[in-house]
Amino acid sequence: MRRLAAALLTGAVLVGGCATNDEPSDPLQVAATLESATPAPSPDQSTTPAGTVLPLAGKATALAVAGGTLAVAVDQPPSVQLYTLPDTTPRTVALPAPAARLVAAGDRIDATVPTSGVIISIATADATTTSKTVDGGPVDTAVSGDKTLIAQRDAHSVRVGDRQVGPITSPDQVLVVGDHAVVLDRLRSAVFDLDPATDTLGAGLRAGDGATNAVTDRFDRVLVTDTRGGELLAFTANPLIMRQRYPVPGGPYGIAYDPRTDLAWVTLTEKNEVVAYHVAGGEPVEKFRFPTVRQPDSVAVDPGSGRVFIASADGQGIQVISP
């Protein structure tokens, strides 16, 4: 039986500046040369993917579900495909460049397009769009109270309303946890506490050896996949503390959370698998494991139906599983 590896970091590091390759003494920096972790390459498929596989024209870069609508971003041509299942004929929304992330926000999907400096909001009802120009390479967005938070990777900061908060080496995700936010920095494999009320950046902690993706759960935690270290991590904010560290072999990468069942769905790109962990207890407990499409980089859950969607970054389509 695999046991939980306890991990409370007692020496939280206050952020004093932006790490560079010339600052290997930074306690949050994994190595002298910074390089973000990427999904492990998938082998050729040896088993049939579970559930149903829908065709997809292009390689998926992001995935989200909002209001019963499945949104899939593809690289070429850059676009978002909207599916209102069981109808498998998508509506296509063109983008100026590939989306870095799709964020579900009520009855709309926000597509962040960092290379074009825009966030495009897509209404799921009629696929109409509105565009907001954001400098600094917007890669993620979230809402805390009356403030919009935008992770600006090229600007090394998070915009909170009209203010810039930083510096952060590579703010790749921003997640709201209660009245605070947590910023994931892939380059340094670290997380940072951010207070939107005061526009201040607080403590930072290492997040394994190569953190890549994160979600929040109903317990006000941030669940993080450590792709290089092969682990699932759990953090709380205010104060920022690592609460759990659990081994997940197989190249964990994509992650989604179902609040109805407390299942965290994690894709394992080294194995072409997705595994579901029940995360309401003292340590994760595996509940499901299914074979997937090749290169399963993206995963999302429909909170209404519990269906799980997995998108292939290798052009192998969209997988739909009803556990």
BAKOLDO-589450 format. One line per 2 residues: number of its first residue (from 1); their letters; for each residue x, z negated, y of N, C-alpha, C. Coordinates in pm, whole numbers. Layout:
<nodes>
NUM = A = X/Z/Y/X/Z/Y/X/Z/Y ~ ...
</nodes>
This chain:
<nodes>
1 = MR = 86/0/-120/0/0/0/88/0/123 ~ 57/92/210/136/98/332/94/-14/425
3 = RL = 192/-77/485/164/-190/573/187/-152/717 ~ 119/-219/802/134/-198/945/270/-245/992
5 = AA = 336/-160/1068/464/-200/1127/437/-259/1264 ~ 451/-387/1278/419/-453/1403/515/-409/1510
7 = AL = 460/-391/1632/548/-343/1739/500/-394/1873 ~ 544/-508/1913/518/-558/2047/649/-548/2125
9 = LT = 648/-469/2229/769/-454/2310/764/-558/2421 ~ 854/-650/2418/848/-761/2513/911/-730/2646
11 = GA = 996/-630/2651/1067/-602/2776/1014/-477/2842 ~ 892/-482/2892/836/-365/2960/924/-327/3077
13 = VL = 947/-197/3091/1041/-148/3191/964/-98/3312 ~ 995/-149/3428/932/-100/3550/994/32/3589
15 = VG = 909/123/3636/954/256/3671/1022/252/3806 ~ 1146/297/3809/1217/295/3935/1255/432/3983
17 = GC = 1238/536/3899/1275/670/3941/1256/766/3829 ~ 1286/890/3855/1266/997/3759/1392/1020/3679
19 = AT = 1383/1010/3548/1502/1027/3464/1545/1172/3461 ~ 1675/1193/3452/1730/1328/3440/1829/1328/3326
21 = ND = 1883/1447/3297/1983/1457/3191/2110/1380/3225 ~ 2128/1347/3353/2246/1273/3394/2224/1122/3386
23 = EP = 2108/1078/3337/2077/936/3334/2043/892/3192 ~ 2135/908/3096/2104/869/2959/2087/719/2942
25 = SD = 2123/639/3045/2106/495/3035/1962/451/3057 ~ 1874/541/3097/1732/510/3114/1679/451/2982
27 = PL = 1629/327/2980/1585/265/2855/1465/335/2792 ~ 1393/418/2867/1280/490/2810/1319/628/2760
29 = QV = 1442/668/2781/1485/802/2742/1539/801/2600 ~ 1486/890/2516/1522/892/2375/1665/940/2353
31 = AA = 1706/1045/2427/1838/1103/2407/1894/1147/2541 ~ 2024/1178/2542/2088/1220/2666/2029/1351/2717
33 = TL = 1988/1439/2627/1924/1564/2665/1776/1555/2630 ~ 1691/1571/2730/1548/1557/2710/1487/1685/2655
35 = ES = 1402/1671/2555/1329/1784/2500/1199/1732/2440 ~ 1087/1785/2484/958/1739/2434/943/1773/2287
37 = AT = 878/1683/2213/845/1712/2074/739/1821/2069 ~ 744/1903/1967/649/2012/1947/590/2000/1807
39 = PA = 478/2067/1780/420/2057/1646/513/2112/1540 ~ 521/2043/1428/603/2091/1318/546/2221/1265
41 = PS = 631/2319/1232/580/2446/1176/507/2422/1045 ~ 398/2495/1026/320/2482/904/370/2576/796
43 = PD = 361/2534/670/395/2624/559/281/2723/535 ~ 304/2820/450/196/2908/408/89/2825/338
45 = QS = -36/2865/355/-145/2791/294/-143/2805/142 ~ -156/2691/75/-162/2691/-70/-298/2648/-122
47 = TT = -385/2600/-33/-520/2557/-71/-621/2618/25 ~ -745/2622/-16/-853/2675/68/-896/2569/168
49 = PA = -904/2603/296/-948/2504/395/-1086/2450/363 ~ -1106/2321/388/-1235/2259/365/-1338/2310/467
51 = GT = -1466/2300/431/-1571/2338/523/-1581/2487/544 ~ -1609/2527/668/-1630/2668/705/-1523/2709/804
53 = VL = -1475/2831/792/-1377/2885/886/-1440/3001/962 ~ -1444/2989/1095/-1497/3094/1181/-1382/3179/1233
55 = PL = -1403/3310/1244/-1296/3395/1299/-1273/3366/1446 ~ -1150/3384/1491/-1113/3364/1630/-1014/3470/1670
57 = AG = -1046/3541/1776/-956/3645/1825/-849/3580/1913 ~ -732/3556/1855/-622/3495/1930/-579/3364/1870
59 = KA = -471/3310/1926/-417/3181/1882/-468/3071/1974 ~ -520/2966/1915/-580/2858/1993/-473/2773/2061
61 = TA = -499/2736/2188/-410/2648/2261/-474/2513/2293 ~ -607/2504/2285/-675/2378/2317/-816/2385/2263
63 = LA = -881/2267/2254/-1010/2255/2190/-1085/2138/2252 ~ -1217/2153/2271/-1298/2042/2323/-1444/2067/2287
65 = VA = -1522/1959/2285/-1666/1967/2261/-1737/1893/2374 ~ -1837/1958/2434/-1915/1896/2541/-2060/1940/2529
67 = GG = -2150/1843/2524/-2292/1874/2520/-2332/1962/2403 ~ -2267/1945/2289/-2298/2026/2172/-2236/2163/2173
69 = TL = -2158/2195/2277/-2089/2324/2286/-1942/2307/2251 ~ -1895/2393/2162/-1754/2395/2124/-1680/2493/2213
71 = AV = -1572/2448/2275/-1489/2533/2360/-1351/2546/2299 ~ -1303/2670/2285/-1172/2697/2227/-1095/2785/2324
73 = AV = -977/2739/2367/-891/2820/2454/-798/2902/2367 ~ -782/3029/2400/-690/3117/2327/-588/3173/2425
75 = DQ = -473/3214/2368/-362/3255/2453/-373/3398/2503 ~ -412/3492/2416/-416/3633/2454/-542/3702/2403
77 = PP = -620/3761/2495/-607/3742/2639/-649/3601/2677 ~ -588/3543/2783/-619/3405/2819/-768/3389/2847
79 = SV = -832/3300/2773/-976/3283/2786/-1018/3156/2716 ~ -1147/3120/2739/-1211/3012/2667/-1332/3071/2595
81 = QL = -1340/3046/2465/-1452/3091/2385/-1550/2975/2369 ~ -1677/2997/2407/-1780/2894/2399/-1874/2924/2284
83 = YT = -1888/2826/2193/-1975/2840/2077/-2088/2738/2086 ~ -2211/2787/2073/-2325/2697/2061/-2374/2708/1917
85 = LP = -2313/2627/1831/-2341/2636/1688/-2485/2593/1658 ~ -2551/2657/1559/-2492/2741/1454/-2466/2887/1493
87 = DT = -2493/2926/1617/-2461/3062/1660/-2309/3076/1663 ~ -2257/3170/1587/-2112/3188/1578/-2060/3301/1666
89 = TP = -2147/3352/1754/-2103/3455/1849/-2067/3387/1981 ~ -1940/3387/2019/-1901/3311/2138/-1930/3384/2268
91 = RT = -1943/3304/2373/-1941/3356/2509/-1797/3342/2560 ~ -1747/3443/2628/-1606/3445/2669/-1594/3422/2819
93 = VA = -1507/3329/2854/-1476/3301/2995/-1329/3334/3015 ~ -1300/3433/3098/-1163/3474/3122/-1089/3371/3207
95 = LP = -960/3353/3178/-873/3265/3254/-757/3346/3311 ~ -696/3298/3421/-582/3372/3477/-454/3359/3393
97 = AP = -448/3256/3309/-332/3231/3222/-379/3134/3114 ~ -300/3114/3008/-344/3024/2902/-368/2881/2951
99 = AA = -472/2818/2897/-505/2680/2931/-413/2584/2858 ~ -366/2482/2928/-286/2378/2865/-374/2277/2794
101 = RL = -493/2251/2850/-583/2151/2792/-726/2183/2833 ~ -820/2149/2744/-963/2153/2774/-1013/2009/2774
103 = VA = -1085/1971/2880/-1133/1835/2895/-1284/1836/2903 ~ -1351/1766/2812/-1496/1754/2816/-1536/1658/2927
105 = AG = -1628/1702/3012/-1673/1620/3125/-1823/1638/3142 ~ -1901/1565/3064/-2047/1577/3071/-2093/1710/3018
107 = DR = -2157/1788/3105/-2208/1919/3065/-2115/2032/3107 ~ -1988/2001/3124/-1892/2105/3160/-1761/2084/3085
109 = ID = -1681/2188/3085/-1546/2184/3029/-1449/2217/3141 ~ -1349/2132/3161/-1245/2160/3259/-1123/2216/3189
111 = AT = -1081/2335/3229/-963/2400/3172/-849/2390/3273 ~ -741/2323/3234/-624/2314/3322/-532/2432/3294
113 = VP = -494/2501/3400/-409/2621/3387/-286/2600/3475 ~ -183/2535/3424/-70/2494/3508/8/2609/3569
115 = TS = 27/2718/3495/108/2827/3548/40/2900/3662 ~ -92/2888/3672/-166/2949/3783/-205/2847/3888
117 = GV = -180/2720/3862/-210/2616/3960/-357/2598/3987 ~ -440/2604/3882/-584/2588/3900/-642/2503/3788
119 = II = -755/2441/3818/-840/2379/3719/-974/2450/3727 ~ -1017/2509/3617/-1141/2587/3614/-1246/2508/3539
121 = SI = -1357/2477/3607/-1468/2404/3546/-1569/2505/3494 ~ -1608/2491/3367/-1698/2584/3302/-1827/2509/3265
123 = AT = -1940/2556/3316/-2069/2497/3280/-2105/2544/3140 ~ -2132/2450/3049/-2160/2489/2911/-2295/2559/2898
125 = AD = -2387/2535/2991/-2521/2592/2980/-2521/2743/3000 ~ -2448/2790/3103/-2453/2933/3135/-2316/2997/3150
127 = AT = -2209/2923/3122/-2072/2974/3127/-2027/3015/3267 ~ -2096/2966/3370/-2049/2992/3506/-1929/2902/3535
129 = TT = -1846/2945/3631/-1722/2873/3657/-1704/2842/3805 ~ -1632/2735/3831/-1581/2705/3963/-1433/2674/3949
131 = SK = -1355/2711/4049/-1210/2696/4040/-1158/2608/4152 ~ -1065/2519/4117/-1002/2432/4215/-852/2453/4210
133 = TV = -793/2484/4323/-648/2504/4331/-578/2369/4338 ~ -481/2351/4249/-404/2226/4245/-257/2263/4228
135 = DG = -173/2226/4323/-32/2259/4309/36/2162/4212 ~ 158/2191/4178/236/2100/4096/215/2113/3947
137 = GP = 150/2219/3900/134/2240/3758/35/2146/3692 ~ -95/2156/3724/-193/2065/3665/-208/2087/3515
139 = VD = -190/1979/3436/-199/1991/3290/-309/1906/3229 ~ -360/1808/3303/-467/1724/3250/-542/1660/3366
141 = TA = -666/1619/3338/-748/1557/3442/-841/1455/3379 ~ -874/1352/3457/-965/1247/3412/-1031/1186/3535
143 = VS = -1136/1108/3512/-1210/1046/3622/-1210/896/3602 ~ -1173/823/3708/-1177/678/3709/-1259/633/3829
145 = GD = -1381/585/3804/-1468/548/3915/-1501/668/4001 ~ -1469/658/4130/-1495/770/4221/-1371/854/4247
147 = KT = -1267/833/4166/-1143/907/4187/-1116/1002/4071 ~ -1067/1121/4105/-1021/1217/4005/-871/1206/3991
149 = LI = -825/1195/3868/-682/1186/3839/-636/1319/3779 ~ -526/1372/3828/-473/1499/3779/-324/1482/3749
151 = AQ = -288/1507/3624/-147/1504/3586/-82/1634/3631 ~ 22/1624/3715/92/1740/3771/234/1742/3714
153 = RD = 251/1820/3608/378/1817/3535/495/1865/3620 ~ 477/1974/3694/587/2028/3773/620/1941/3894
155 = AH = 520/1868/3944/542/1780/4058/587/1641/4016 ~ 594/1616/3884/639/1487/3831/557/1371/3886
157 = SV = 426/1392/3895/341/1289/3952/198/1303/3900 ~ 117/1202/3931/-26/1207/3904/-98/1197/4037
159 = RV = -185/1292/4063/-265/1285/4185/-384/1194/4159 ~ -399/1093/4244/-512/1001/4237/-591/1018/4365
161 = GD = -703/1090/4355/-775/1125/4478/-689/1216/4562 ~ -651/1170/4681/-567/1250/4771/-422/1203/4774
163 = RQ = -385/1112/4687/-250/1056/4690/-171/1097/4566 ~ -40/1103/4582/50/1133/4471/112/1003/4421
165 = VG = 108/982/4290/166/862/4231/277/905/4136 ~ 393/847/4151/507/883/4067/633/818/4120
167 = PI = 751/867/4082/772/985/3997/760/954/3848 ~ 720/1055/3772/716/1049/3627/783/1177/3578
169 = TS = 873/1165/3483/950/1281/3440/861/1396/3398 ~ 765/1368/3311/676/1475/3262/539/1417/3232
171 = PD = 451/1407/3333/317/1356/3309/231/1461/3239 ~ 217/1450/3107/149/1553/3030/4/1520/2999
173 = QV = -31/1391/2999/-170/1350/2981/-197/1228/3065 ~ -322/1217/3114/-366/1097/3184/-497/1054/3121
175 = LV = -504/926/3082/-620/876/3008/-671/748/3075 ~ -800/742/3101/-860/626/3166/-896/522/3061
177 = VG = -851/399/3084/-877/287/2993/-930/172/3078 ~ -1062/150/3074/-1121/49/3160/-1102/86/3305
179 = DH = -1048/-6/3384/-1023/24/3526/-880/66/3552 ~ -804/93/3445/-668/141/3458/-656/279/3393
181 = AV = -538/335/3400/-509/462/3334/-372/452/3268 ~ -354/534/3164/-227/543/3095/-180/687/3101
183 = VL = -54/706/3137/5/840/3148/102/859/3033 ~ 86/972/2961/177/1006/2852/283/1102/2903
185 = DR = 409/1065/2882/525/1145/2920/590/1195/2791 ~ 572/1323/2762/627/1376/2637/779/1383/2639
187 = LR = 837/1418/2753/982/1433/2759/1053/1303/2722 ~ 1008/1193/2777/1072/1065/2749/1006/992/2633
189 = SA = 901/1053/2573/826/987/2465/789/846/2509 ~ 716/839/2621/683/710/2681/542/713/2739
191 = VF = 487/594/2760/359/580/2828/377/487/2947 ~ 295/509/3050/304/432/3174/165/383/3215
193 = DL = 163/264/3271/40/207/3324/21/250/3468 ~ -101/292/3502/-131/337/3638/-259/268/3684
195 = DP = -256/212/3804/-372/145/3863/-435/237/3967 ~ -548/302/3936/-609/394/4033/-659/323/4158
197 = AT = -691/195/4148/-744/124/4264/-639/106/4372 ~ -513/90/4332/-406/67/4428/-308/184/4435
199 = DT = -333/289/4356/-245/406/4354/-100/367/4324 ~ -84/279/4224/51/235/4191/80/260/4044
201 = LG = 208/288/4016/256/306/3880/326/179/3837 ~ 286/128/3720/341/1/3675/443/17/3565
203 = AG = 427/-59/3459/525/-66/3353/525/59/3267 ~ 639/84/3201/651/194/3106/703/142/2974
205 = LR = 657/202/2864/703/165/2731/737/289/2652 ~ 838/277/2565/866/384/2470/748/402/2377
207 = AG = 721/528/2340/613/560/2247/672/638/2130 ~ 745/568/2045/805/632/1929/920/722/1966
209 = DG = 943/823/1881/1056/913/1899/1018/1049/1955 ~ 888/1081/1954/845/1210/2005/694/1216/2016
211 = AT = 640/1140/2112/495/1135/2132/445/1269/2186 ~ 328/1312/2139/279/1444/2177/136/1444/2232
213 = NA = 43/1373/2168/-97/1377/2210/-159/1239/2203 ~ -267/1220/2280/-329/1088/2286/-478/1100/2314
215 = VT = -553/998/2269/-695/984/2300/-722/837/2326 ~ -838/808/2384/-881/669/2400/-988/637/2295
217 = DR = -1004/508/2264/-1112/467/2174/-1201/367/2246 ~ -1305/320/2178/-1403/232/2243/-1351/89/2258
219 = FD = -1234/62/2209/-1172/-70/2223/-1074/-73/2340 ~ -1083/27/2428/-994/37/2544/-847/44/2502
221 = RV = -824/122/2397/-687/149/2354/-657/297/2370 ~ -529/328/2377/-482/466/2375/-412/489/2242
223 = LV = -463/585/2164/-404/620/2035/-313/740/2053 ~ -189/730/2008/-87/831/2035/-26/881/1904
225 = TD = -12/1011/1890/62/1066/1776/209/1077/1811 ~ 292/1018/1725/438/1030/1738/481/1135/1635
227 = TR = 498/1258/1681/523/1369/1591/660/1358/1525 ~ 762/1327/1603/896/1315/1545/907/1194/1452
229 = GG = 849/1082/1491/861/961/1413/763/951/1298 ~ 660/1039/1295/562/1034/1189/481/907/1191
231 = EL = 421/877/1309/347/752/1323/224/771/1412 ~ 129/678/1396/15/665/1485/31/535/1560
233 = LA = 35/543/1693/59/427/1778/-69/391/1854 ~ -84/263/1887/-199/218/1966/-149/128/2078
235 = FT = -193/158/2202/-153/82/2320/-277/30/2392 ~ -262/-84/2456/-360/-130/2553/-294/-128/2691
237 = AN = -378/-122/2794/-328/-119/2931/-358/-252/3000 ~ -284/-275/3109/-311/-389/3198/-321/-522/3125
239 = PL = -215/-572/3061/-79/-518/3060/-61/-413/2951 ~ 39/-328/2972/70/-222/2876/145/-282/2758
241 = IM = 81/-279/2640/139/-337/2518/112/-245/2401 ~ 214/-225/2316/192/-155/2191/130/-252/2091
243 = RQ = 12/-218/2041/-61/-307/1951/-44/-270/1804 ~ -29/-142/1775/-18/-98/1637/83/15/1626
245 = RY = 146/21/1509/241/128/1480/231/154/1330 ~ 172/268/1293/136/292/1154/197/423/1105
247 = PV = 258/424/986/323/547/937/221/654/899 ~ 245/776/949/160/892/917/254/1009/886
249 = PG = 299/1023/763/389/1134/729/319/1268/732 ~ 397/1373/758/340/1507/756/333/1576/890
251 = GP = 400/1521/991/399/1586/1123/270/1568/1198 ~ 230/1443/1229/106/1422/1305/115/1485/1443
253 = YG = 8/1552/1484/13/1620/1614/-121/1607/1689 ~ -220/1689/1652/-348/1681/1720/-422/1554/1684
255 = IA = -504/1503/1778/-578/1380/1753/-712/1385/1826 ~ -816/1335/1760/-949/1322/1818/-1010/1193/1767
257 = YD = -1109/1140/1840/-1168/1011/1805/-1319/1022/1807 ~ -1383/967/1703/-1529/964/1693/-1576/821/1720
259 = PR = -1640/794/1834/-1679/656/1867/-1791/602/1779 ~ -1866/689/1713/-1975/641/1626/-1921/580/1498
261 = TD = -1812/636/1447/-1758/593/1318/-1624/523/1329 ~ -1567/520/1449/-1433/465/1472/-1328/533/1386
263 = LA = -1345/665/1368/-1247/744/1294/-1157/820/1391 ~ -1027/807/1372/-930/889/1445/-886/1001/1352
265 = WV = -912/1125/1393/-878/1242/1313/-743/1295/1362 ~ -646/1302/1270/-510/1342/1305/-471/1464/1221
267 = TL = -423/1569/1286/-378/1686/1211/-233/1669/1171 ~ -201/1715/1049/-66/1709/994/-17/1851/975
269 = TE = 59/1900/1072/95/2043/1069/196/2076/961 ~ 276/1979/917/371/2006/808/300/2027/674
271 = KN = 175/1982/666/103/1987/539/-22/2073/544 ~ -59/2125/663/-187/2194/678/-301/2103/631
273 = EV = -304/1983/689/-406/1885/655/-458/1815/780 ~ -577/1755/765/-628/1663/866/-667/1536/793
275 = VA = -633/1422/853/-661/1293/790/-738/1207/890 ~ -836/1133/839/-918/1045/924/-885/900/892
277 = YH = -853/823/998/-824/681/982/-932/600/1053 ~ -982/499/983/-1072/402/1047/-983/306/1126
279 = VA = -1008/295/1257/-915/223/1344/-976/100/1408 ~ -1089/52/1353/-1155/-64/1414/-1093/-196/1370
281 = GG = -1013/-195/1263/-956/-319/1212/-815/-346/1259 ~ -747/-433/1185/-612/-473/1223/-509/-365/1200
283 = EP = -537/-269/1111/-448/-156/1090/-533/-37/1047 ~ -486/85/1071/-563/203/1031/-582/207/879
285 = VE = -700/256/838/-732/270/696/-777/415/673 ~ -709/486/582/-745/624/557/-881/634/489
287 = KF = -967/724/543/-1101/744/489/-1122/885/435 ~ -1064/985/501/-1080/1124/458/-947/1197/472
289 = RF = -931/1300/389/-817/1390/399/-863/1527/349 ~ -843/1632/434/-890/1765/399/-780/1868/424
291 = PT = -776/1974/342/-688/2088/373/-744/2166/492 ~ -653/2222/572/-695/2289/695/-644/2433/700
293 = VR = -684/2499/808/-627/2628/842/-478/2607/874 ~ -402/2716/871/-259/2706/898/-235/2671/1045
295 = QP = -134/2592/1068/-92/2545/1201/-209/2480/1276 ~ -259/2368/1225/-375/2302/1287/-336/2214/1406
297 = DS = -302/2278/1516/-250/2203/1631/-359/2130/1709 ~ -485/2179/1703/-591/2122/1787/-705/2072/1701
299 = VA = -764/1957/1742/-877/1900/1671/-971/1836/1772 ~ -1101/1843/1743/-1201/1780/1829/-1317/1735/1740
301 = VD = -1392/1637/1789/-1507/1584/1717/-1629/1594/1807 ~ -1742/1638/1749/-1870/1637/1819/-1929/1498/1802
303 = PG = -1937/1417/1908/-1988/1280/1893/-2135/1275/1853 ~ -2207/1384/1873/-2348/1385/1836/-2371/1403/1688
305 = SG = -2296/1496/1628/-2315/1529/1487/-2207/1475/1395 ~ -2091/1438/1451/-1979/1394/1369/-1899/1507/1309
307 = RV = -1939/1632/1339/-1861/1745/1286/-1723/1749/1348 ~ -1628/1792/1266/-1488/1799/1308/-1448/1946/1319
309 = FI = -1383/1980/1429/-1340/2118/1455/-1188/2120/1464 ~ -1128/2215/1394/-983/2230/1393/-951/2375/1425
311 = AS = -863/2396/1520/-830/2532/1562/-686/2564/1525 ~ -665/2684/1473/-533/2728/1432/-457/2787/1549
313 = AD = -332/2745/1564/-244/2804/1665/-171/2924/1610 ~ -211/2969/1491/-148/3083/1424/-247/3196/1400
315 = GQ = -361/3190/1470/-458/3299/1458/-545/3295/1335 ~ -553/3178/1269/-628/3169/1145/-771/3119/1163
317 = GI = -818/3109/1287/-957/3079/1312/-988/2934/1342 ~ -1119/2900/1339/-1169/2767/1370/-1234/2710/1245
319 = QV = -1193/2591/1209/-1245/2526/1090/-1350/2422/1131 ~ -1462/2421/1059/-1570/2326/1086/-1590/2242/961
321 = IS = -1576/2110/975/-1592/2017/863/-1702/1918/897 ~ -1794/1897/803/-1897/1793/816/-1868/1685/714
323 = P = -1796/1580/752/-1752/1478/654/-1870/1398/600
</nodes>
